Amino acid sequence: MGRLWMTWSIDGVGSAGQNVADVEEACRALVGSVERSRRAFEVQEPWEELRESALYLQEQILGPGRETLEQGRQWASSLKGLSVLLVPRE
C-alpha cells in the first residue's frame, strides 16, 4: 500500500486534508488534530467525546481500514462528530 490522501472533519471546529505515508501517519494526524482542537471547546465534555471517537477510529483505521486500503479501495468512517476518509494514492 502506497501513500494515502486523508480528509477529516471535526464538528464545530473544521476540516482538513493531507497526504500521508501510511495508516500509522493517518492515525497520528487524526488524533493530533483532535488534541489541538481542545482549545475550541469551552467545556471539556464535548472534546472528551471527540477524543474517544478519535481513539476508536484509530483502531478502525489500523484494522478494517488498513485491510480495505490494501485492496485498493477507499475507506471512510464517522463517529460522534468526527469523520475520516482515506483514499489510496498511486
N, C-alpha and C positions, 0 to 999 in steps of 0.2 A: 504494500500500500504506500503510495506516494504522499505528496502534500495534500492538504485539505483547505477548502475555503470554509470559514466558520462565520456564522452570524448568530447573534444572541440579543435578546431584549429583556429588560427588567422593567416591569410595570412601575410607573411613577418615577422612573429615572431616565431611561432612554434605551438606545440600541447601538450596536457596534458590529463591525465585521473586520476580519483579518485573515491572512493566510497563516496556517500553522503547519508545522512539520509532521505532526502525528497526533494520535488521540491523547497522548500524555500532555503535549503542549496545549491542546484544546481544553483539557481539564484545568490546567494552570490558569489559562486565560479566563475561563468561566468563573472559577472560584475567586480568582484575584479581582475580577471586575465586581463581583458581589461584595467582596470585602471592602473595596474602595467606595461602593455605593452607600455604605453605612452613614456617611455624613449627610445624605439626602433625607434621612428619616429623623424626625423629632423625637419619636419614641422607639424603643427597642423592638417591640413585638413584631411589627411587620418585617423589619430587617432580619430578625432571627428566623422567621418563617422562610424568607428568601434564602438565607444561608442553608437551612435544612433542605430546601429544594435543590440548591446547587450541589450539595453533597450527594443527594440521591441521584441527580442527573449525572454526576461524575461517575458513579457506579454503573449507570446505564451506558454511558459513553464507552467505558472500559470493557463492558460485557457485550450486550447485544449490538450496541453501536459499532464497536470495532468489527464484529462479525459481518454486519451489513455493509460497512465501508470496504472490507476486504473483498466483497463480492462485486465491488464497483458501483454500488447503489448509494444514494444519499440517505442520511438518517436524520430524523427530527424528533423532538420530544418537548413537552412543556409540562410544568407543574407549578401551581400556586404562584403565578406572577412572573415566572421565569421560562423563557423559550430558547431553544438552541437548534440550529440546523448545521449539519456538517455535509459537505459535498466533496467527493473525490476530485482532485485536480491531476491532470496528466502532465 
